[in-house]
Amino acid sequence: MKIIPIYTESKKNRQGHTIFIDEHTEKSYKALHKESNQWVYWIGFFAILAIMRSIQSIHIPLSLISIIIIFTSLLVLTVLVSRIVYKHLFYEEVKEIYLTNTMIEEYIEDGKSVYKMEVWIAILSFLIFVILTIIFFINLSLVILIFSIFLFFIFCLMMKRLPLARIKLYQKGK
């Protein structure tokens, strides 16, 4: 089942949801967003700050080939982790809903603003990732490497929400 997100709603103090459409059968589905625990974010934030401060002055004394191999391995690992995170931490159970063609077209039209924002986030995260990667290979700073990998992680998550079928769906609606 290849489902495409066509509409996302996320309002404050309400559980958000995403409407999907199956690429082949054209059935529609709804998935509630998982509730996030703010404590986890704060603990993670301060843990990352502590780690960043402790590795701030560490430089990597390796050859260029080994650094490229390590960097490539981190990119592959980031892609795999982003797939797992997207699959297991973003949505609750996906349930089939019954929408008319008119309703689906309205959801697609309403979802265009979220789509544009997601495209911009993906573009910006990728551009900053490339810039930070270049800076990393110039000065070999672990802090720059971590930020670079984090931005690549965000880019990978955004790409899971921007499959080629979704792009074609929105271009067809123009």
Backbone as ProteinMPNN parsed JSONL, in Angstrom:
{"seq_chain_A": "MKIIPIYTESKKNRQGHTIFIDEHTEKSYKALHKESNQWVYWIGFFAILAIMRSIQSIHIPLSLISIIIIFTSLLVLTVLVSRIVYKHLFYEEVKEIYLTNTMIEEYIEDGKSVYKMEVWIAILSFLIFVILTIIFFINLSLVILIFSIFLFFIFCLMMKRLPLARIKLYQKGK", "coords_chain_A": {"N_chain_A": [[0.853, -1.173, 0.0], [0.808, 2.03, -1.03], [0.677, 5.044, 0.231], [-0.239, 8.49, -0.006], [0.355, 11.563, 1.531], [-2.121, 14.032, 1.665], [-3.314, 16.078, 3.019], [-2.79, 17.886, 5.967], [-3.573, 18.545, 9.281], [-2.972, 20.481, 12.065], [-3.634, 21.709, 14.972], [-3.366, 23.912, 17.765], [-3.567, 22.562, 21.034], [-5.159, 20.48, 20.21], [-5.475, 17.2, 18.889], [-3.638, 16.486, 16.07], [-4.087, 15.502, 12.597], [-3.58, 13.536, 9.626], [-4.564, 13.271, 6.278], [-4.574, 10.726, 3.947], [-4.139, 9.377, 0.634], [-4.511, 6.48, -1.299], [-2.257, 5.558, -3.742], [-2.757, 3.741, -5.817], [-5.308, 2.449, -5.492], [-6.935, 4.553, -4.869], [-8.255, 4.863, -2.474], [-9.115, 6.45, 0.625], [-7.452, 7.512, 3.633], [-7.026, 8.065, 7.158], [-4.855, 9.296, 9.607], [-4.149, 9.746, 12.945], [-2.071, 12.097, 14.606], [0.664, 11.268, 16.664], [0.734, 11.984, 20.117], [3.009, 14.262, 21.473], [5.562, 14.16, 23.926], [6.53, 16.668, 25.929], [8.518, 16.715, 27.874], [10.404, 14.85, 27.036], [11.508, 16.157, 24.822], [12.729, 18.406, 26.065], [14.587, 17.185, 27.814], [16.164, 15.858, 25.916], [17.088, 18.105, 24.507], [18.721, 19.477, 26.417], [20.555, 17.454, 26.915], [21.811, 17.204, 24.426], [22.949, 19.761, 24.271], [24.84, 19.568, 26.369], [26.484, 17.511, 25.39], [27.424, 18.714, 23.033], [28.916, 20.855, 24.044], [30.92, 19.444, 25.331], [32.312, 18.19, 23.26], [33.232, 20.205, 21.741], [35.857, 21.199, 21.249], [37.16, 19.109, 20.062], [38.978, 17.676, 17.459], [39.159, 15.761, 14.441], [41.648, 13.526, 13.842], [42.122, 12.039, 11.265], [42.631, 10.316, 8.114], [41.671, 11.644, 4.888], [40.205, 9.836, 3.316], [39.234, 7.954, 5.198], [37.622, 9.659, 6.708], [35.71, 10.367, 4.798], [34.531, 7.855, 4.394], [33.472, 7.378, 6.966], [31.696, 9.569, 7.116], [29.949, 8.997, 4.968], [28.891, 6.586, 5.911], [27.538, 7.548, 8.157], [25.592, 9.082, 6.861], [24.081, 7.088, 5.531], [23.171, 5.665, 7.767], [21.638, 7.683, 8.936], [19.583, 7.985, 7.032], [18.313, 5.49, 7.307], [17.527, 5.564, 10.035], [15.802, 7.778, 9.966], [13.7, 6.788, 8.422], [12.683, 4.815, 10.147], [11.945, 6.395, 12.35], [10.002, 8.066, 11.157], [8.076, 6.169, 10.436], [7.311, 4.953, 12.877], [7.016, 6.89, 14.908], [5.508, 9.124, 14.185], [2.774, 8.81, 13.394], [-0.356, 7.499, 14.573], [-2.406, 4.581, 14.395], [-3.325, 3.914, 11.041], [-6.339, 4.514, 9.502], [-8.984, 3.528, 7.341], [-11.012, 5.85, 5.634], [-14.03, 7.203, 4.299], [-14.345, 9.171, 1.64], [-15.766, 11.525, -0.615], [-15.111, 12.213, -4.116], [-15.128, 14.963, -4.513], [-14.648, 15.919, -1.922], [-12.074, 14.91, -1.532], [-10.677, 16.36, -3.487], [-11.002, 18.919, -2.388], [-9.553, 18.618, 0.007], [-7.023, 18.195, -1.092], [-6.6, 20.679, -2.314], [-6.684, 22.37, -0.037], [-4.481, 21.345, 1.269], [-2.302, 22.289, -0.101], [-0.961, 24.558, 0.899], [0.406, 23.607, 3.171], [1.977, 21.77, 1.873], [3.637, 23.442, 0.29], [5.077, 24.71, 2.329], [6.409, 22.486, 3.417], [8.018, 21.76, 1.249], [9.72, 24.003, 1.129], [10.989, 23.765, 3.64], [12.348, 21.36, 3.241], [14.071, 22.071, 1.109], [15.586, 24.181, 2.269], [16.744, 22.862, 4.497], [18.315, 20.99, 3.159], [20.076, 22.642, 1.666], [21.446, 24.026, 3.732], [22.552, 21.816, 4.967], [24.373, 20.984, 2.958], [26.107, 23.206, 2.896], [27.11, 23.13, 5.547], [28.344, 20.643, 5.431], [30.43, 21.102, 3.627], [31.87, 22.976, 5.141], [32.516, 21.301, 7.276], [34.304, 19.45, 6.058], [36.359, 21.171, 5.573], [37.29, 22.135, 8.107], [37.027, 19.983, 9.886], [35.406, 19.693, 12.25], [33.675, 18.261, 14.943], [31.276, 19.257, 15.974], [30.175, 20.702, 13.846], [29.82, 18.552, 12.124], [27.826, 17.08, 13.504], [25.662, 18.916, 13.472], [25.331, 19.055, 10.71], [24.597, 16.392, 10.054], [22.228, 16.268, 11.525], [20.631, 18.131, 10.131], [20.49, 16.796, 7.71], [18.994, 14.626, 8.548], [16.525, 15.896, 9.11], [15.943, 16.688, 6.499], [15.639, 14.134, 5.303], [13.372, 13.21, 6.691], [11.494, 15.066, 5.749], [11.474, 14.39, 3.062], [10.197, 11.948, 3.149], [7.616, 12.785, 3.44], [7.208, 13.953, 1.049], [6.69, 12.374, -1.417], [7.272, 11.388, -4.839], [4.865, 10.878, -6.146], [3.087, 12.523, -4.763], [3.983, 15.055, -5.467], [3.447, 15.013, -8.219], [0.674, 14.794, -8.059], [-0.116, 17.283, -6.981], [0.854, 18.975, -8.997], [-0.706, 18.184, -11.102], [-3.13, 19.18, -10.335], [-2.951, 21.901, -10.815]], "CA_chain_A": [[0.0, 0.0, 0.0], [1.577, 3.269, -1.17], [-0.243, 6.14, 0.514], [0.313, 9.821, -0.213], [-0.307, 12.563, 2.379], [-2.684, 15.121, 0.864], [-3.771, 17.162, 3.884], [-2.381, 17.758, 7.36], [-4.128, 19.56, 10.173], [-2.333, 20.442, 13.377], [-4.036, 22.905, 15.707], [-2.914, 23.932, 19.152], [-4.43, 21.917, 22.03], [-5.973, 19.437, 19.582], [-4.653, 16.193, 18.23], [-3.619, 16.674, 14.628], [-4.273, 14.317, 11.767], [-3.191, 13.628, 8.222], [-5.392, 12.514, 5.34], [-3.774, 10.09, 2.902], [-4.858, 8.716, -0.449], [-3.735, 5.383, -1.871], [-1.859, 5.901, -5.111], [-3.282, 2.801, -6.802], [-6.736, 2.163, -5.33], [-7.583, 5.834, -4.616], [-8.961, 4.865, -1.197], [-8.593, 7.492, 1.51], [-7.108, 7.063, 4.979], [-6.76, 9.115, 8.136], [-3.972, 8.888, 10.7], [-3.977, 10.752, 13.988], [-0.678, 12.323, 14.977], [0.972, 10.836, 18.027], [0.952, 13.071, 21.068], [4.423, 14.371, 21.834], [5.843, 14.409, 25.327], [7.439, 17.814, 25.988], [9.668, 16.4, 28.73], [11.406, 14.159, 26.217], [12.196, 17.172, 24.033], [13.586, 19.215, 26.928], [15.709, 16.35, 28.258], [17.014, 15.695, 24.735], [17.708, 19.395, 24.199], [19.822, 19.735, 27.352], [21.576, 16.419, 26.715], [22.556, 17.596, 23.221], [23.788, 20.908, 24.637], [25.971, 19.082, 27.165], [27.373, 16.768, 24.485], [28.059, 19.671, 22.116], [29.942, 21.605, 24.784], [32.045, 18.57, 25.669], [33.082, 17.82, 22.06], [33.455, 21.43, 20.979], [37.247, 21.419, 20.843], [37.738, 17.877, 19.525], [39.146, 17.602, 16.006], [39.332, 14.379, 14.013], [42.937, 13.357, 13.151], [42.051, 10.879, 10.379], [42.88, 10.619, 6.7], [40.485, 12.1, 4.169], [39.432, 8.668, 2.871], [38.498, 7.405, 6.338], [36.584, 10.633, 7.054], [34.649, 10.213, 3.793], [33.843, 6.59, 4.69], [32.675, 7.6, 8.181], [30.619, 10.491, 6.767], [28.99, 8.249, 4.147], [28.216, 5.641, 6.81], [26.59, 8.332, 8.951], [24.466, 9.443, 5.994], [23.255, 5.881, 5.352], [22.528, 5.427, 9.06], [20.626, 8.726, 9.103], [18.443, 7.633, 6.178], [17.62, 4.359, 7.929], [16.888, 6.022, 11.275], [14.684, 8.664, 9.625], [12.586, 5.938, 7.996], [12.115, 4.189, 11.342], [11.292, 7.454, 13.13], [8.782, 8.479, 10.46], [7.099, 5.082, 10.442], [6.848, 4.548, 14.205], [6.828, 7.96, 15.882], [4.709, 10.246, 13.712], [1.344, 8.562, 13.275], [-0.979, 6.352, 15.205], [-2.927, 3.642, 13.402], [-3.926, 4.478, 9.833], [-7.661, 3.91, 9.306], [-9.647, 3.913, 6.1], [-12.186, 6.71, 5.735], [-14.734, 7.244, 3.019], [-14.506, 10.54, 1.172], [-16.175, 11.671, -2.007], [-14.069, 12.817, -4.961], [-15.136, 16.403, -4.249], [-13.971, 16.133, -0.639], [-10.647, 14.647, -1.749], [-10.145, 17.517, -4.213], [-10.928, 20.03, -1.436], [-8.415, 18.353, 0.892], [-5.803, 18.43, -1.873], [-6.473, 22.132, -2.463], [-6.335, 22.925, 1.279], [-3.167, 20.843, 1.655], [-1.229, 22.908, -0.886], [-0.161, 25.489, 1.709], [1.316, 22.782, 3.969], [2.902, 21.198, 0.894], [4.634, 24.465, -0.051], [5.944, 24.888, 3.49], [7.253, 21.295, 3.513], [9.019, 21.859, 0.182], [10.707, 24.998, 1.554], [11.782, 23.192, 4.734], [13.249, 20.369, 2.638], [15.099, 22.782, 0.343], [16.482, 24.891, 3.191], [17.54, 21.914, 5.288], [19.327, 20.401, 2.282], [21.098, 23.648, 1.352], [22.275, 24.246, 4.92], [23.319, 20.577, 5.119], [25.496, 21.023, 2.008], [27.053, 24.228, 3.367], [27.781, 22.614, 6.744], [29.215, 19.54, 5.024], [31.641, 21.721, 3.07], [32.619, 23.53, 6.275], [33.069, 20.176, 8.03], [35.478, 18.905, 5.375], [37.443, 22.154, 5.646], [37.924, 22.239, 9.429], [36.882, 18.707, 10.598], [34.832, 19.906, 13.575], [32.583, 17.331, 15.257], [30.043, 20.027, 16.165], [29.657, 20.946, 12.494], [29.367, 17.25, 11.624], [26.551, 16.74, 14.15], [24.63, 19.785, 12.901], [25.144, 18.644, 9.325], [23.83, 15.144, 10.054], [20.886, 16.604, 12.009], [19.891, 18.743, 9.021], [20.216, 15.733, 6.744], [17.893, 13.875, 9.161], [15.307, 16.671, 8.839], [15.703, 16.564, 5.058], [15.118, 12.78, 5.041], [11.992, 13.171, 7.186], [10.654, 15.839, 4.83], [11.346, 13.648, 1.809], [9.18, 10.908, 3.356], [6.326, 13.449, 3.264], [7.151, 14.505, -0.308], [6.974, 11.385, -2.46], [7.095, 11.856, -6.212], [3.437, 10.81, -6.481], [2.43, 13.708, -4.196], [4.373, 16.19, -6.299], [2.664, 14.894, -9.454], [-0.728, 15.045, -7.716], [-0.31, 18.728, -6.855], [1.093, 19.605, -10.294], [-1.858, 17.861, -11.942], [-4.241, 20.013, -9.893], [-2.745, 23.315, -11.18]], "C_chain_A": [[0.9, 1.238, 0.0], [0.618, 4.433, -0.97], [0.49, 7.474, 0.457], [-0.39, 10.786, 0.736], [-0.822, 13.714, 1.517], [-3.111, 16.309, 1.714], [-3.317, 16.876, 5.302], [-2.987, 18.898, 8.149], [-3.49, 19.39, 11.539], [-2.645, 21.75, 14.084], [-3.625, 22.776, 17.159], [-3.996, 23.348, 20.062], [-5.412, 20.922, 21.428], [-5.042, 18.449, 18.907], [-4.77, 16.369, 16.72], [-3.861, 15.374, 13.885], [-3.796, 14.605, 10.345], [-4.12, 12.745, 7.411], [-4.463, 12.008, 4.235], [-4.698, 9.569, 1.813], [-3.936, 7.635, -1.008], [-3.491, 5.679, -3.344], [-2.539, 5.015, -6.152], [-4.794, 2.611, -6.698], [-7.577, 3.412, -5.149], [-8.5, 5.803, -3.393], [-8.328, 5.931, -0.32], [-8.43, 6.954, 2.927], [-6.855, 8.275, 5.861], [-5.878, 8.534, 9.231], [-3.867, 10.041, 11.685], [-2.494, 10.886, 14.297], [-0.474, 11.858, 16.405], [1.215, 12.067, 18.892], [2.423, 13.093, 21.464], [4.556, 14.709, 23.313], [6.901, 15.506, 25.409], [8.665, 17.549, 26.852], [10.776, 15.718, 27.936], [12.202, 15.172, 25.395], [13.161, 17.992, 24.888], [14.79, 18.425, 27.419], [16.693, 16.148, 27.106], [17.767, 16.968, 24.39], [18.906, 19.655, 25.104], [20.923, 18.681, 27.246], [22.441, 16.757, 25.501], [23.468, 18.789, 23.516], [25.026, 20.473, 25.414], [26.98, 18.346, 26.287], [28.129, 17.729, 23.563], [29.168, 20.461, 22.821], [31.155, 20.73, 25.08], [32.899, 18.211, 24.446], [33.487, 19.026, 21.225], [34.885, 21.57, 20.459], [37.915, 20.172, 20.264], [37.81, 17.973, 18.002], [39.513, 16.17, 15.64], [40.658, 14.231, 13.262], [42.959, 12.09, 12.287], [42.379, 11.304, 8.958], [41.561, 10.992, 6.023], [39.602, 10.93, 3.742], [38.628, 8.085, 4.026], [37.398, 8.366, 6.799], [35.421, 10.529, 6.075], [33.861, 8.935, 4.045], [32.954, 6.743, 5.921], [31.483, 8.499, 7.871], [29.537, 9.785, 5.947], [28.212, 7.251, 4.993], [27.188, 6.36, 7.674], [25.376, 8.75, 8.126], [23.527, 8.259, 5.792], [22.496, 5.579, 6.635], [21.415, 6.441, 9.307], [19.395, 8.439, 8.26], [17.638, 6.507, 6.816], [16.884, 4.777, 9.196], [15.692, 6.919, 10.963], [13.476, 7.868, 9.145], [11.893, 5.304, 9.194], [11.359, 5.223, 12.17], [9.986, 7.861, 12.468], [7.704, 7.411, 10.578], [6.499, 4.845, 11.824], [6.534, 5.697, 15.157], [5.924, 9.099, 15.427], [3.207, 9.994, 13.791], [0.898, 7.387, 14.125], [-1.509, 5.464, 14.079], [-3.601, 4.375, 12.239], [-5.234, 3.74, 9.575], [-8.274, 4.42, 8.008], [-10.852, 4.787, 6.416], [-12.797, 6.803, 4.341], [-15.038, 8.693, 2.663], [-14.972, 10.533, -0.279], [-15.022, 12.287, -2.798], [-13.974, 14.324, -4.734], [-14.396, 16.721, -2.954], [-12.464, 15.924, -0.782], [-10.003, 15.831, -2.466], [-10.023, 18.736, -3.303], [-9.756, 19.851, -0.474], [-7.093, 18.6, 0.165], [-5.557, 19.93, -2.015], [-6.05, 22.786, -1.146], [-4.929, 22.512, 1.709], [-2.01, 21.483, 0.917], [-0.366, 23.86, -0.058], [0.834, 24.728, 2.582], [2.379, 22.174, 3.059], [4.01, 22.193, 0.549], [5.607, 24.682, 1.102], [6.904, 23.702, 3.633], [8.342, 21.298, 2.444], [10.112, 22.851, 0.581], [11.582, 24.474, 2.688], [12.786, 22.188, 4.176], [14.391, 21.053, 1.889], [16.099, 23.461, 1.274], [17.345, 23.936, 4.005], [18.623, 21.27, 4.422], [20.444, 21.399, 1.959], [22.02, 23.902, 2.541], [23.115, 23.009, 5.208], [24.548, 20.592, 4.211], [26.553, 22.031, 2.467], [27.828, 23.725, 4.584], [28.713, 21.448, 6.414], [30.522, 20.075, 4.445], [32.507, 22.289, 4.193], [33.25, 22.411, 7.095], [34.331, 19.636, 7.368], [36.645, 19.897, 5.347], [38.115, 22.136, 7.016], [37.753, 21.009, 10.327], [36.395, 18.853, 12.044], [33.666, 18.942, 13.8], [31.251, 18.048, 15.447], [29.388, 20.294, 14.813], [29.118, 19.645, 11.899], [28.005, 16.888, 12.207], [25.423, 17.609, 13.612], [24.312, 19.39, 11.462], [24.282, 17.385, 9.238], [22.402, 15.394, 10.533], [20.048, 17.231, 10.899], [19.591, 17.728, 7.922], [19.069, 14.85, 7.244], [16.559, 14.585, 8.909], [14.946, 16.573, 7.362], [15.101, 15.198, 4.721], [13.676, 12.641, 5.522], [11.06, 13.921, 6.238], [10.455, 15.09, 3.511], [10.358, 12.488, 1.94], [7.784, 11.496, 3.171], [6.158, 14.013, 1.854], [7.477, 13.448, -1.361], [6.678, 11.973, -3.841], [5.623, 11.858, -6.62], [2.685, 12.023, -5.933], [2.746, 14.941, -5.033], [3.576, 16.182, -7.6], [1.195, 15.215, -9.209], [-1.0, 16.54, -7.629], [-0.072, 19.452, -8.175], [-0.075, 19.359, -11.238], [-3.04, 18.767, -11.603], [-4.118, 21.47, -10.283], [-3.55, 23.711, -12.384]], "O_chain_A": [[1.666, 1.452, 0.94], [-0.154, 4.777, -1.864], [1.663, 7.58, 0.816], [-1.62, 10.831, 0.751], [-0.071, 14.302, 0.739], [-3.257, 17.42, 1.204], [-3.444, 15.751, 5.786], [-2.926, 20.06, 7.745], [-3.471, 18.294, 12.099], [-2.007, 22.772, 13.833], [-3.548, 21.676, 17.708], [-5.186, 23.609, 19.88], [-6.397, 20.559, 22.072], [-3.969, 18.807, 18.419], [-5.87, 16.397, 16.17], [-3.842, 14.29, 14.469], [-3.636, 15.754, 9.935], [-4.427, 11.618, 7.8], [-3.675, 12.765, 3.668], [-5.887, 9.347, 2.041], [-2.734, 7.85, -1.168], [-4.415, 6.009, -4.088], [-2.863, 5.479, -7.245], [-5.486, 2.612, -7.716], [-8.801, 3.354, -5.261], [-9.415, 6.619, -3.282], [-7.159, 6.278, -0.49], [-9.164, 6.067, 3.363], [-6.518, 9.358, 5.382], [-6.115, 7.43, 9.72], [-3.54, 11.167, 11.311], [-1.751, 9.905, 14.255], [-1.346, 12.038, 17.256], [1.816, 13.05, 18.458], [3.008, 12.05, 21.755], [3.75, 15.455, 23.869], [8.044, 15.295, 25.004], [9.736, 18.097, 26.593], [11.957, 15.991, 28.152], [13.423, 15.062, 25.283], [14.293, 18.243, 24.473], [15.904, 18.949, 27.436], [17.905, 16.253, 27.292], [18.941, 16.924, 24.025], [19.983, 20.012, 24.625], [22.095, 18.985, 27.464], [23.662, 16.611, 25.547], [24.614, 18.827, 23.07], [26.13, 20.95, 25.151], [28.188, 18.537, 26.426], [29.329, 17.571, 23.343], [30.23, 20.699, 22.246], [32.287, 21.214, 25.081], [34.094, 17.953, 24.591], [34.023, 18.876, 20.127], [35.088, 22.018, 19.331], [39.118, 20.184, 20.004], [36.826, 18.308, 17.343], [40.111, 15.452, 16.442], [40.791, 14.755, 12.156], [43.734, 11.172, 12.555], [42.403, 12.493, 8.639], [40.48, 10.689, 6.528], [38.376, 11.028, 3.802], [37.455, 7.755, 3.852], [36.341, 7.915, 7.24], [34.263, 10.597, 6.485], [32.636, 8.936, 3.92], [31.81, 6.29, 5.919], [30.37, 8.219, 8.318], [28.346, 9.959, 6.206], [27.006, 7.089, 4.811], [26.093, 5.844, 7.901], [24.256, 8.769, 8.635], [22.309, 8.413, 5.874], [21.305, 5.269, 6.594], [20.36, 6.086, 9.834], [18.273, 8.631, 8.728], [16.409, 6.57, 6.857], [15.736, 4.384, 9.404], [14.666, 6.824, 11.636], [12.339, 8.242, 9.435], [10.664, 5.257, 9.254], [10.253, 4.954, 12.64], [8.966, 7.988, 13.145], [6.536, 7.732, 10.8], [5.306, 4.565, 11.937], [5.832, 5.48, 16.145], [5.603, 9.971, 16.234], [2.452, 10.871, 14.21], [1.638, 6.434, 14.364], [-1.087, 5.6, 12.931], [-4.348, 5.333, 12.44], [-5.257, 2.516, 9.445], [-8.106, 5.58, 7.63], [-11.614, 4.506, 7.341], [-12.144, 6.513, 3.339], [-15.869, 9.349, 3.291], [-14.616, 9.651, -1.061], [-14.075, 12.818, -2.218], [-12.884, 14.895, -4.756], [-13.616, 17.671, -2.892], [-11.673, 16.678, -0.215], [-8.908, 16.258, -2.099], [-9.067, 19.503, -3.418], [-9.046, 20.81, -0.17], [-6.155, 19.149, 0.744], [-4.428, 20.394, -1.854], [-5.171, 23.647, -1.13], [-4.261, 23.249, 2.434], [-0.852, 21.252, 1.265], [0.839, 23.956, -0.291], [1.982, 25.151, 2.722], [3.546, 22.078, 3.438], [5.185, 21.829, 0.519], [6.811, 24.823, 0.888], [8.082, 23.892, 3.935], [9.47, 20.881, 2.708], [11.297, 22.574, 0.394], [12.789, 24.713, 2.697], [13.944, 22.169, 4.593], [15.549, 20.656, 2.023], [17.311, 23.334, 1.094], [18.54, 24.172, 4.183], [19.731, 21.03, 4.9], [21.622, 21.041, 1.976], [23.238, 23.984, 2.378], [24.261, 23.125, 5.643], [25.646, 20.249, 4.65], [27.749, 21.743, 2.43], [29.048, 23.872, 4.653], [29.754, 21.286, 7.05], [31.596, 19.553, 4.743], [33.724, 22.107, 4.2], [34.383, 22.543, 7.56], [35.327, 19.391, 8.049], [37.789, 19.503, 5.121], [39.343, 22.123, 7.109], [38.289, 20.993, 11.435], [36.922, 18.206, 12.949], [32.779, 18.821, 12.955], [30.203, 17.496, 15.112], [28.177, 20.128, 14.663], [28.074, 19.644, 11.246], [27.122, 16.435, 11.478], [24.339, 17.102, 13.323], [23.151, 19.394, 11.053], [23.346, 17.322, 8.44], [21.462, 14.798, 10.006], [18.874, 16.893, 10.747], [18.545, 17.801, 7.278], [18.26, 14.378, 6.445], [15.575, 13.944, 8.537], [13.779, 16.396, 7.014], [14.154, 15.116, 3.939], [12.85, 12.029, 4.845], [9.955, 13.456, 5.958], [9.38, 15.156, 2.916], [9.746, 12.086, 0.951], [6.862, 10.778, 2.784], [5.082, 14.497, 1.505], [8.435, 13.606, -2.118], [5.923, 12.937, -3.973], [5.184, 12.741, -7.357], [1.744, 12.502, -6.566], [1.873, 15.773, -5.277], [3.084, 17.223, -8.036], [0.543, 15.836, -10.049], [-2.009, 17.016, -8.148], [-0.736, 20.452, -8.449], [-0.401, 20.205, -12.071], [-3.854, 19.086, -12.47], [-5.073, 22.226, -10.11], [-3.488, 24.862, -12.815]]}, "name": "protein", "num_of_chains": 1, "seq": "MKIIPIYTESKKNRQGHTIFIDEHTEKSYKALHKESNQWVYWIGFFAILAIMRSIQSIHIPLSLISIIIIFTSLLVLTVLVSRIVYKHLFYEEVKEIYLTNTMIEEYIEDGKSVYKMEVWIAILSFLIFVILTIIFFINLSLVILIFSIFLFFIFCLMMKRLPLARIKLYQKGK"}
